[in-house]
């Protein structure tokens, strides 16, 4: 997010499950109580309380005695009087969500009128985890090299990724799906004793929110979907659209910005000169990777990852350009991004491959990759859902989100989002009844609400807190790109941090 959020340390919390004779499993789980304690962590955590609750491993067989634990957090208004309850999600899919409520302490209209919940969804964070055994194919080979030996390594790595994730995650991995997760969320609502709750989700959290509304339309009040995946289609189509969004943000925003401040970065006076510096640096790293002070080896693919994650927020441009300049003119080098636990990778791959069917095989992946590489220089061949071609998919048939049955939803979308492009959000909006689209003009950040755009903040809070549903689609101006030295907050956003976790 705008400021680096430390991971929430595990607080000692007891969750009591009351067993009611002759009661159904759903009733039994709903009768548990959450013992809240203050989370331990960095300064600022005094407003954050932590707890856990228990859910069935498999909601379709909830009476079999197999359960999982879900880690959650909350902030409450200082006066203790909440007008509404808001569940939040940072995306990923599979991102740890317990620190997310801290972001909204900078938005007093929301934080002082709502109890805000952060959730480590099943599979990740402080909840019961799945894993890929720390196997990571994504940075192992250069996706631009389309020679047969390298393609064998690339797609062989995807096949191994699928096998590692499914073998290491065991039985739980088959139940890491959006359907199971939204049932966990509605259980939390019941445990809390709330008739209705609201939803605020970013990126992959827009997918989760749309499905939450599909399965439980009458228990959701207000729904905010920020930086939208095309949740009316498959995960494969969502990630196939990513390279186009990344290329647009790279060429329209980032390259001209770096060129504008050539006296600072010395990478070129025009956008094309900066792009050529990137290509030159990438080619040199292919011949001779650079080792950072912490031992991390920067390869061409890692350079792509560093630049791509830097596109998520304008406040990351300066730090990304500085590291790019250091790699282009290696004298002194910055530290590499921190490495994060494997649970997010395990959860992401399980969601992507379990939720929706994968079309195609190794041959079609090669064909599509060859086309994408030619069109999109930054991440064109980086096929996130590729391992799903080898996934032993369980029998999962998700309901398709269409918006029917819900009162309203507010979708927030920047026009040059690098990870979830505008076109996909617009198509989802057209198919999602009762939704309103708030388009943010001349903006490319991934994750808008809560990060400095007051126009967006006013619309979202009017909707979430006051219940004002826009009568039609709206737009807000974007926030201008800051000059070097003028970025607000920490340059590593939460979305960037999640992308780094996933090995971008």
BABA-949174 format. One record per residue (C-alpha): y, x, z; residue number from 1. Coordinates in steps of 0.02 Angstrom, whole numbers, plus 50000, padded with zeros to 5 digits. Layout:
# BABA-949174
      y      x      z   nr
      Y      X      Z  NUM
...
# end
This chain:
# BABA-949174
      y      x      z   nr
  50000  50000  50000    1
  50180  50057  50014    2
  50132  50157  50165    3
  49969  50245  50197    4
  49859  50138  50308    5
  49734  50229  50417    6
  49558  50160  50420    7
  49527  50040  50563    8
  49413  50123  50691    9
  49271  50017  50755   10
  49326  49923  50910   11
  49196  49872  51038   12
  49184  49685  51013   13
  49046  49565  51064   14
  49005  49416  50953   15
  48907  49279  51042   16
  48791  49167  50942   17
  48756  49002  51031   18
  48585  48935  50983   19
  48585  48746  50979   20
  48412  48668  50987   21
  48366  48570  50830   22
  48532  48618  50747   23
  48542  48671  50566   24
  48573  48854  50525   25
  48749  48818  50463   26
  48792  48728  50626   27
  48718  48867  50730   28
  48818  49002  50642   29
  48976  48898  50653   30
  48960  48887  50842   31
  48979  49072  50874   32
  49134  49143  50957   33
  49233  49298  50911   34
  49287  49413  51051   35
  49452  49489  50994   36
  49511  49660  51050   37
  49655  49769  50995   38
  49605  49880  50850   39
  49615  50066  50877   40
  49713  50169  50751   41
  49882  50237  50703   42
  50050  50179  50771   43
  50080  50000  50717   44
  49903  49944  50754   45
  49960  49862  50915   46
  49987  49702  50814   47
  49811  49708  50743   48
  49660  49632  50831   49
  49480  49666  50779   50
  49320  49567  50792   51
  49153  49527  50709   52
  49051  49375  50665   53
  48872  49348  50607   54
  48819  49269  50442   55
  48652  49240  50355   56
  48599  49381  50240   57
  48552  49248  50112   58
  48644  49083  50120   59
  48510  49004  50012   60
  48381  49043  50147   61
  48489  49042  50302   62
  48347  48998  50422   63
  48241  49153  50391   64
  48317  49250  50536   65
  48395  49388  50431   66
  48579  49409  50470   67
  48725  49524  50433   68
  48884  49567  50528   69
  49058  49545  50452   70
  49206  49645  50521   71
  49375  49559  50526   72
  49551  49580  50594   73
  49703  49472  50623   74
  49887  49474  50664   75
  49968  49326  50750   76
  50152  49277  50763   77
  50241  49357  50910   78
  50277  49186  50983   79
  50094  49139  50962   80
  50135  48984  50857   81
  50061  48989  50682   82
  50101  48857  50551   83
  49958  48913  50440   84
  49805  49026  50428   85
  49794  49151  50285   86
  49639  49248  50232   87
  49677  49405  50131   88
  49585  49525  50016   89
  49642  49691  49937   90
  49526  49687  49786   91
  49406  49819  49723   92
  49295  49721  49719   93
  49228  49787  49883   94
  49389  49851  49960   95
  49402  49864  50148   96
  49524  49728  50201   97
  49551  49745  50388   98
  49712  49844  50377   99
  49791  49730  50246  100
  49876  49611  50371  101
  49985  49756  50430  102
  50074  49755  50262  103
  50149  49584  50297  104
  50234  49637  50457  105
  50373  49686  50336  106
  50378  49504  50279  107
  50431  49411  50437  108
  50434  49238  50357  109
  50246  49255  50328  110
  50196  49361  50478  111
  50294  49256  50604  112
  50231  49090  50537  113
  50049  49128  50497  114
  49897  49204  50578  115
  49841  49328  50446  116
  49660  49385  50431  117
  49593  49545  50353  118
  49410  49548  50306  119
  49287  49687  50264  120
  49178  49581  50151  121
  48990  49596  50158  122
  48934  49767  50098  123
  49086  49872  50142  124
  49196  49942  50280  125
  49149  49895  50456  126
  49031  49758  50395  127
  48848  49789  50356  128
  48851  49912  50211  129
  48766  49939  50046  130
  48766  50110  49963  131
  48731  50206  49804  132
  48670  50355  49904  133
  48831  50448  49862  134
  48774  50461  49681  135
  48928  50453  49568  136
  48906  50456  49380  137
  49086  50414  49337  138
  49160  50587  49343  139
  49005  50682  49288  140
  49034  50684  49100  141
  49184  50675  48984  142
  49184  50502  48906  143
  49287  50567  48759  144
  49146  50682  48702  145
  49044  50569  48588  146
  48915  50699  48539  147
  48734  50643  48558  148
  48693  50764  48701  149
  48845  50707  48800  150
  48812  50524  48764  151
  48634  50548  48828  152
  48708  50619  48989  153
  48840  50481  49001  154
  48724  50334  48978  155
  48581  50418  49068  156
  48701  50434  49214  157
  48738  50248  49206  158
  48553  50209  49212  159
  48532  50322  49362  160
  48684  50242  49445  161
  48600  50071  49433  162
  48438  50139  49506  163
  48524  50233  49648  164
  48630  50083  49697  165
  48488  49959  49697  166
  48361  50075  49780  167
  48477  50138  49916  168
  48552  49967  49955  169
  48383  49888  49982  170
  48363  49702  50013  171
  48546  49673  50059  172
  48605  49731  49888  173
  48532  49576  49805  174
  48643  49467  49915  175
  48806  49557  49882  176
  48878  49424  49768  177
  49037  49323  49759  178
  48944  49162  49800  179
  48871  49235  49960  180
  49040  49310  50006  181
  49140  49149  49988  182
  49011  49063  50099  183
  49047  49197  50229  184
  49231  49156  50213  185
  49206  48971  50239  186
  49095  49010  50389  187
  49240  49111  50462  188
  49351  48959  50437  189
  49227  48853  50534  190
  49206  48981  50673  191
  49395  48985  50694  192
  49399  48795  50702  193
  49520  48776  50557  194
  49514  48622  50447  195
  49598  48719  50306  196
  49650  48898  50271  197
  49755  48981  50136  198
  49710  49130  50026  199
  49806  49285  49971  200
  49707  49404  49861  201
  49748  49548  49745  202
  49657  49605  49588  203
  49472  49582  49628  204
  49535  49469  49767  205
  49600  49351  49633  206
  49422  49334  49570  207
  49361  49301  49746  208
  49500  49175  49778  209
  49465  49080  49618  210
  49281  49066  49664  211
  49323  49021  49844  212
  49426  48877  49774  213
  49282  48829  49659  214
  49153  48819  49797  215
  49266  48752  49935  216
  49415  48665  49853  217
  49445  48544  49996  218
  49452  48674  50135  219
  49578  48786  50048  220
  49761  48742  50068  221
  49871  48864  49970  222
  49800  48997  49853  223
  49897  49152  49796  224
  49812  49260  49664  225
  49908  49422  49633  226
  49872  49543  49487  227
  49740  49433  49413  228
  49572  49474  49340  229
  49520  49356  49202  230
  49414  49263  49328  231
  49363  49127  49206  232
  49260  49256  49109  233
  49130  49388  49156  234
  49159  49551  49250  235
  49110  49642  49090  236
  49255  49562  48996  237
  49374  49594  49141  238
  49341  49781  49139  239
  49331  49793  48949  240
  49513  49737  48947  241
  49570  49872  49068  242
  49595  50017  48944  243
  49725  49918  48846  244
  49825  49882  49004  245
  49815  50063  49060  246
  49874  50126  48891  247
  50023  50007  48888  248
  50083  50060  49061  249
  50053  50244  49020  250
  50154  50243  48859  251
  50292  50117  48898  252
  50330  50162  49079  253
  50255  50326  49139  254
  50279  50445  48992  255
  50462  50398  48959  256
  50499  50409  49146  257
  50427  50586  49158  258
  50524  50637  49002  259
  50685  50567  49075  260
  50669  50690  49219  261
  50614  50842  49121  262
  50729  50950  49227  263
  50617  50906  49375  264
  50443  50908  49298  265
  50461  51019  49143  266
  50331  50923  49045  267
  50435  50873  48894  268
  50599  50792  48845  269
  50520  50646  48753  270
  50374  50532  48791  271
  50274  50609  48649  272
  50305  50785  48715  273
  50242  50731  48886  274
  50089  50651  48807  275
  50053  50812  48713  276
  50069  50908  48877  277
  49938  50792  48949  278
  49823  50822  48800  279
  49849  51010  48810  280
  49814  51011  48997  281
  49660  50904  48974  282
  49592  51019  48838  283
  49621  51172  48947  284
  49531  51091  49093  285
  49383  51059  48977  286
  49374  51246  48944  287
  49414  51299  49123  288
  49421  51171  49264  289
  49544  51207  49404  290
  49488  51218  49585  291
  49607  51145  49713  292
  49633  51224  49885  293
  49509  51103  49965  294
  49374  51151  49840  295
  49389  50998  49726  296
  49361  51044  49545  297
  49483  50958  49426  298
  49398  50916  49262  299
  49473  50820  49115  300
  49400  50658  49180  301
  49473  50686  49353  302
  49642  50718  49273  303
  49626  50549  49187  304
  49582  50471  49354  305
  49731  50548  49443  306
  49851  50487  49310  307
  49773  50314  49295  308
  49780  50282  49483  309
  49960  50341  49480  310
  50004  50199  49361  311
  49967  50066  49492  312
  50137  50083  49577  313
  50306  50148  49522  314
  50317  50234  49691  315
  50169  50339  49638  316
  50251  50404  49479  317
  50337  50551  49563  318
  50184  50615  49656  319
  50075  50591  49502  320
  50199  50685  49391  321
  50211  50826  49518  322
  50022  50849  49520  323
  50017  50836  49331  324
  50150  50972  49319  325
  50054  51083  49440  326
  49897  51065  49335  327
  49995  51095  49175  328
  50079  51249  49249  329
  49957  51303  49385  330
  50048  51407  49514  331
  50025  51314  49677  332
  49915  51160  49685  333
  49921  51005  49792  334
  49774  50938  49889  335
  49654  50826  49797  336
  49640  50642  49841  337
  49543  50609  49999  338
  49364  50557  49972  339
  49311  50390  50045  340
  49145  50315  50097  341
  49012  50261  49974  342
  49003  50080  50032  343
  49142  50026  49915  344
  49049  50095  49764  345
  48890  50009  49820  346
  48980  49844  49848  347
  49075  49853  49685  348
  48923  49888  49578  349
  48824  49751  49666  350
  48962  49622  49637  351
  48990  49673  49456  352
  48807  49674  49408  353
  48742  49532  49517  354
  48881  49404  49485  355
  48881  49385  49297  356
  48756  49429  49158  357
  48783  49587  49055  358
  48777  49573  48867  359
  48712  49717  48763  360
  48619  49879  48792  361
  48636  50067  48770  362
  48669  50053  48583  363
  48804  49921  48601  364
  48885  50021  48741  365
  48896  50171  48626  366
  48971  50069  48484  367
  49100  49987  48595  368
  49140  50151  48682  369
  49169  50239  48516  370
  49295  50106  48464  371
  49384  50105  48631  372
  49402  50295  48637  373
  49494  50293  48472  374
  49615  50156  48527  375
  49652  50204  48707  376
  49673  50387  48747  377
  49686  50374  48936  378
  49530  50280  48992  379
  49463  50206  48830  380
  49282  50257  48851  381
  49269  50229  49036  382
  49147  50083  49041  383
  49148  50024  49221  384
  49013  49891  49203  385
  48899  50004  49098  386
  48767  50026  49235  387
  48739  49837  49232  388
  48642  49862  49069  389
  48503  49936  49176  390
  48524  49823  49328  391
  48380  49718  49394  392
  48489  49565  49412  393
  48440  49430  49539  394
  48441  49246  49492  395
  48627  49213  49520  396
  48716  49072  49429  397
  48896  49062  49485  398
  48996  48905  49458  399
  49133  48938  49330  400
  49309  48925  49403  401
  49411  48787  49322  402
  49534  48737  49459  403
  49472  48559  49470  404
  49472  48484  49643  405
  49607  48596  49715  406
  49787  48545  49742  407
  49872  48702  49677  408
  49864  48890  49650  409
  50002  49018  49624  410
  49961  49164  49509  411
  50075  49318  49516  412
  50069  49441  49371  413
  50169  49589  49307  414
  50186  49606  49118  415
  50121  49786  49109  416
  49987  49786  49243  417
  49876  49938  49204  418
  49715  49869  49279  419
  49721  49681  49251  420
  49824  49651  49094  421
  49941  49504  49071  422
  49842  49428  48927  423
  49688  49404  49036  424
  49791  49324  49173  425
  49870  49206  49048  426
  49700  49153  48980  427
  49635  49123  49157  428
  49792  49022  49198  429
  49766  48912  49045  430
  49588  48871  49101  431
  49626  48853  49287  432
  49693  48677  49319  433
  49837  48650  49439  434
  49889  48833  49435  435
  50065  48901  49414  436
  50098  49073  49341  437
  50239  49180  49411  438
  50268  49316  49281  439
  50361  49472  49336  440
  50466  49537  49191  441
  50489  49721  49148  442
  50364  49768  49282  443
  50198  49859  49282  444
  50144  49873  49463  445
  49969  49818  49511  446
  49997  49719  49670  447
  50168  49634  49682  448
  50189  49522  49833  449
  50238  49616  49991  450
  50298  49773  49902  451
  50484  49757  49881  452
  50513  49620  49753  453
  50617  49492  49848  454
  50615  49363  49709  455
  50424  49362  49712  456
  50426  49365  49902  457
  50535  49210  49911  458
  50426  49110  49790  459
  50261  49161  49873  460
  50324  49128  50050  461
  50403  48963  50003  462
  50231  48914  49937  463
  50123  48986  50077  464
  50233  48944  50226  465
  50337  48794  50172  466
  50209  48716  50055  467
  50328  48710  49906  468
  50226  48708  49746  469
  50326  48764  49593  470
  50347  48620  49471  471
  50316  48736  49324  472
  50280  48917  49280  473
  50414  49038  49341  474
  50471  49216  49313  475
  50555  49350  49417  476
  50636  49514  49367  477
  50540  49673  49404  478
  50599  49813  49518  479
  50676  49960  49422  480
  50584  50126  49417  481
  50652  50242  49552  482
  50723  50413  49515  483
  50633  50564  49591  484
  50667  50566  49777  485
  50705  50379  49783  486
  50530  50307  49800  487
  50509  50192  49948  488
  50365  50214  50068  489
  50210  50318  50041  490
  50173  50348  49856  491
  49989  50307  49877  492
  49970  50118  49865  493
  49821  50023  49931  494
  49767  49982  49754  495
  49779  50168  49710  496
  49678  50212  49863  497
  49544  50089  49812  498
  49542  50158  49636  499
  49522  50332  49708  500
  49377  50270  49813  501
  49293  50205  49658  502
  49303  50373  49572  503
  49436  50334  49442  504
# end
